[in-house]
Amino acid sequence: MIQRLILILLFVSSFSSLAQEQDKDLLHIKERLDTVSAFTADLKLDVDISFINMPQKKATVEFKKGEPMAFSSEDFALIPKRGLDFSFQELFEYPFITVDRGMKTVEGNKLKVVNIIPTDKKADFSIATLYLDLNAERIAISEISTKKDGTYTLLLDYPTSESVLPTKVEVQFEMERIRIPLNFMGKDIDVDRKKMRKEEIKTGKIFLTLNYKTISY
């Protein structure tokens, strides 16, 4: 019993030492993101969902610092807005701690892996794992586990080595967890409901291509 207690105390102590200070590399990337105060962009959207056939859709996106990212389109409302915050405001809205998970090679790129754990119950996510490109000073991949809407994975592609904002974003998610009403996807979609019912875990991908019209720093 005493040995078990000692092991628990050692684990808590080691975790606390890892998480006492916020990761400096992450904070530097956050500061870089904070330089963007607003932007507007035209958006092309493609989906990869096994039981849904939908043509490419177009939308607009508008961002202002301190406000949720706003998406709009004339003929559909598919976008799960909670998962597409590539400004990452939601991660830094409330106090948090970080844990350095070391380096990992992804498709030939060495990325630093950092966990973000919110310390305020108001935060909408329970944990986030960020893959940081230290050379380009930006986030390459994020995995965000929300409290109600499942886990989102974002893969971000940037046009140049200096770019702060991505021009391509791949979003992976669980369909059931985000509860998208199928009738909101537009009139020109084809849903294989038989196949949809057969699949135990309904996953999907959204591919975004952005053409920025304005960026304010």
Summary of the structure (lengths in Angstrom):
residues: 217
radius of gyration: 19.3
end to end distance: 57.7
largest distance: 65.7
contacts: 601
relative contact order: 0.21
helix: 23%
strand: 43%
